[in-house]
C-alpha cells in the first residue's frame, strides 16, 4: 500500500505520519500531476503494474477477481530526467510544461526561477490551461518559502491559483489550496490545528518530532467562522497626524498579500502582512521597548476584524526574525472595480550591532480588486 498526498509542504505530511505511526510510504504530488479533482480516491494496481481501477475502495472484491493480463506495451522506466535535453526540446507548449515540471520536481531551489519562467512561457501560448496556472502558483509559493523569495511571490501564487479555479471551479484541490490561506468564512476546517497536539504526543513517546521548515500559522490553523466579526472597538490611530518619521532607509521590508487575490461584493478576504529586517544593512528589531504595531485604515464601506494589531516582542533584547500579522477584510455589497486598503506599521529598529536604534513608521497600501476584474 502506498499513499499519495496533495500537499504544498511535504514535511507536514512527514510529521503527521510520525504522529499516527504510519508505516507505509507516502508520495507527494504538490503539482497535482494526477489531475484529481476530489479526494480521496483509490488506484487499484495489479501485479503487472497496470492500473485496473480508479475509484472507491468498495471495488476491491471486483478487482481481486480480475485475471491479470499483460499490457500490450511495458511502461517506461522512471529515471531522473536530463534537464539539458528537456530544455533543448521545449519548443512546444506541452514540452514547456514537461520541462517546467521536471525543473520543479528534480531541480534544486535555484531551478525554481527557471521553472517559473518556463510555466509563464507555456501560459503565453495557452493562457486558459488551468493546470499550468495551478502549478505556476505552486512554484511561486515554493520560492516564497525559500531563501530566493521575491517580494510578490505569495501574491502571485494566490493569483494563479484563483485563475486556475475560475477555469475549473469543480477542482477541489485547487480550491483547498486557496482556502488554506484564506478567510475564516470560506474555510471548511482548520487545516493544521493538529500540529501542536502531534508534537506533544510524539515527545511524550520519547521521540523527536519531524522538523517543519515552514511553520503553519494564522489562517492555516484558524477555525472556520459563520459570520464576519467586525471591529467594534473605539480604538484611535497611534499616529493620527503622521508625525513619526518614516523608515526612509528601509530598515524593515514589508509585504502584504490578499487571499483570495480577488473579492466578490460582500465577500471576505484575509490579508497577510510580513515584516522582515533588511539583512543588507544588518538591521534588527529592538525588543527593549514597545511591540510592533499595525494600524489599518479600511476604504469607505469596508470592514476589518481589527484596526490595530501588534506582534509581541520576544524576550531577547535584539532579534532579526520575520514578524507576521493577519487580519480579515469584508467588501461592501456593491463593490466593483478596485479599492485601496491603507495603513502603517510602527516599530523600533536598529542598524548593525552598534548602530543607532530608531522608532520608525512605514506607510502601507494594498490594492483590493473585485472578482470581475481580470488579474494582470
N, C-alpha and C positions, 0 to 999 in steps of 0.2 A: 504494500500500500504506500502510495506517495501522495502528498498533499500539494496543492498549488494555491498560492495566496496572491491576491491583487493588492499590493501594498507599496506605498511610496518609500517607506523606511523599513527595510528588511530586518534591522536589528531589533525592532519592536516585536517582530514575529519570533525571533530567537528568545527573547525574554518570556514571551507567552508560552512557548514550547517548554522552556525550563520550568516555569511555574506549574504547568499542567503535567509535567513529566511525560511529554510526548516522545516516543522512541522511534518514530518513523521520520523519514526525510521530508522536508518541505521545500518546494521550489518557489521562486518568486517571479511573478510576471507583472512587474511595475508598469510596463508599456501596454498591457492588455493585448499581447500578441495573440492570445487565444480568441480574441474578439467576442468574449462572453458579454452578454447584456445584463444577465442576472446571476446571482449565486444563491445557494450552492448548486453545482452540477456534478455529475459523476461520469467519468470516462471509463468504460469497461474495455480492457485491452487483453487480447488472448496471448497464448504462449509464443505466438509468432510475431508479436509486437504490433498487431493490427487492431486499430480502434473499431470495435464491433458495435458499440452503442454509446450515445451521448445523451444523458437524461438524468432520471432519478434512480436511486439505488433499489427501488422496488422491482426493477427489471433484472435483478441479479439471477433469479432462477432461470429465466429465459436465456440469459447469457451463458450460464453454465451448461445448458442443454445444447448449445451450438456445437456443430462439428467444425474443428479448426481446418480451414483450407488455406493453403499457402497463397500469398498475394502474387499477382502477375509480375510485379517488379519489386525488388527489395528497396526499402527506404535508404536514402543516402546516409553515410556515416557522418555524425556530427563532430566536427573538429573546429578549432579556433580559426576564424576566417582570416584571410590575408587582406588587411585593411588597405594596403597599397593597390592590390589588384581591384578591390571593390571601388576604390576612388577612381581608378582609370576607367572602370566600366560604368560609372554613374553618369550615363549620358541620357537616360530616360527618366521619367518621373518615378516609376516603380523602382528603378535601380538606385535612384537617390534615396528613396525611403529605406531600401535594404542597407545601403551604406550608412545612413544615419542610425539605424537600429544597431548595426554592428559596432559603430563608434560608441554608442551609449552602453551596450552590453559588454564589450570586450576592451574598450579603451580605458585609460586612466582619467583622472579628473581633468587633465589638460585637454583631453579629447572632447570634453563637453562643449567647448566653444565651437569646434568643428561640427559636432552633431547638431547643435542648434542652427548653425548656418546652413547645413545641408537640409534639414527639415524645412527651413524657410524657403530654400530654393524649390523644394518639391511643392510647397504651397503656392508659389508664384504660378506654376503651371496648372495646379489643381486646387484652387482655394476652397472648394466645397468638400474636401476629403476630411471627414470628421476624425478618423483615427489619427491622421497626421497632426491635426490641431491638438488632440489629446496628448499624443506622445511628445510633441514640442513642449507642451505645458509641463510634462513630467521632467523633461530635460532642463527646463528653466528652473524648476523647483530644486532639482538636484544640484544645479550650480549655485543656487541661492544658499543651500546648506553646506557649501564647500568654502574653502578659503579664496576661491576665484569669483565669488559673487559680484554681480553688478547691481547698482542701486535699484533698478526696476525689475529684477528677475522674478520676485514673488508676484508682483502685479501682472507681469507678462504671463506667468503660469496660469493665474486665475482667469485672465482674459481668454487665453486659448482653450482652457477647459470649458469656459462659457460658450465660446463659439462652437466647440465640438458638440455640446449638449443642445444648442439651438438646431444643429444639423440633424441630430438624432436624439430627441427628447425622451426616448424609451430606454436610453443607456443608463442602467443602474450604477455601473462602476464609475462612469464619468460624473454622475450627479453626486455620488457619495464623496468623491474627491473634493468637490467644491464645498459640500456641507461640512466636511471635516474642519474647515477653517471659517465657516460661515456663521451667520447669526443664530441665536438660540431658537427663534421661531421656526426656522427651517431645518432644525436638527432632529433626526429621528431618534437618537440616543446619544449618550456620552461616549465618544469614540475610544478614549484611552483613560477612563477613570479607574481602570483596574490596575494601573502601573504601580501605585503605592502599595496596594494590597499584595500584589505579586512579589515585590521586593521584600516586604515584611515576611511573607511566608517562606520565601527562598532562604533568607537569612536565618529564620527560625530552624530550618533544616540543616544549618551549618554550611550552606553553600554561598558562593559569591554571585550575585545577580549579574546577568549579561549587561554589558555597558551599552548605553544608548547615546550615540554621538549627538543626536538631536532630541532634546527632551520635549515631550508633549506638554503643552501648557495652554492656558487661555481657552480658546474656542475648542481645542482638541479634547479637553477634559470637562467642558461645560455641559450642564444638563439642559435638555430641551425646555422651552418655555411656551405657555399657552397664550400669553399676551405680552405686549411690549410694556416694559416698566420705564416710563419717562422720568426724568429728573425733576422731583418736586421740591427740592431744597432751594432755599433762598440764598445760595452762595453768590459771592460777588468776585469780580475779577481781581486777582492778586496784584496786577499792574495795570489799572484802568487807564492811566494816562500815558502808558508806554515809556516810562522814564528809565527803566532798567536798560543798560547798554546791551546792544546786540552782539552776538557772537561772530564778529567780523572775521576773526582768524580761522573760524571753522574748527574749534576745539572738539565739538561734537557733531557727528554726521547723523542726521535724522532721515527716516524713511517711513512713508505712510503707504499702506496698501488697503484697498477696499475689496471685500469679499461678500457677494459676487461682484464682478467688475462693473456690471450694470444693474440698475434697480428699477423695478416697476413702480408705478404710482401706488402709494400706501404700503410699500414693502419695507423690509428692514435689511440692513447690511451691517457687517462687522468691520471696524477699522482697526488695523494692526499698526501700531506705532513702535518703531525700533530706534534706539539711540545708542550709537557706538562712538567711543573716544577715537580721535584721529591719531592713529599709530605713527603717521609720518612726522608728526611734531611731538610725539611721545606724550600726548595728552592723557589725563586720567581723572577720575572722579575724586573730589574732596569730600570725604564722608564725615567730617567732624562738625558739619553744620546741618542745614536743612535738607530734606529729601528733594528729589527731582519732582517737579510739579508740571502737569499738563493741563492747560486751560483751553476749553473748546467754545467757539462761537458758531453755533449752527446757523445755516441760512434761514431766512424768513419762512415760517411754516413747517420747518423740520423739527424733529425731536431727537434728543440724545438721552441715553440712560444715565449719564453723569457728565456734568460740565467741567468738574475739576477732579483729576485723578493724580495719584502720586506713586512713586516707587520708593519703598523704604531703603535707607542706606544700610549696607552690610556693616558688621562690627569693626572690620579693619579700617584704619584711618584713610587709606587710599586704595583704589581698585581700578580696574580697567575693563570690567565685564560689560557686555551689552545689556541694555535695560529695555524692557518691553512693557507696553501698556495696550490694552484692548478696550474698545468701547463699541456700543451699538448705536446706530442711527436709524431713523424712520423718515421716509419721504412723505410729503403731503399727498392727499388723494388725487390732486390734479397735476402731479409732477410730470413734466416733459422736458426734453432738451437737456440742459445741464445746470448744475448749481455748484457753488464752491463752499466747502467746509473750511473754516479758518480757525486758527488757534495759535498758541505759543507754548513753549516749554521754558521753564526756569530751572537753572541748575548751578551748582558750584563745581568748578573745574580748574585743574592746574596743568601747567606745561612743564614737562620733564621732571626730574627728581627734585631739583632745587628751584624750579620755575615759580613764577607768580601764580597765586591762586585767586580766581576771579568769580564773581557772581554774574551770570550772563543770561540773556533771553534769546531764543531763536523763534522767529515767526514761521508758521507752518500753513500750507494750503494743500487741499486735496480736491480734485475735480470729481464731482459726482454726476455720472451720466445716466440718463433714462434708458430703460431696456429697449426702446425703439430706436436708439441712436447707434449707428454702426461703430464698432471698435476699430480705430485706425491701426 
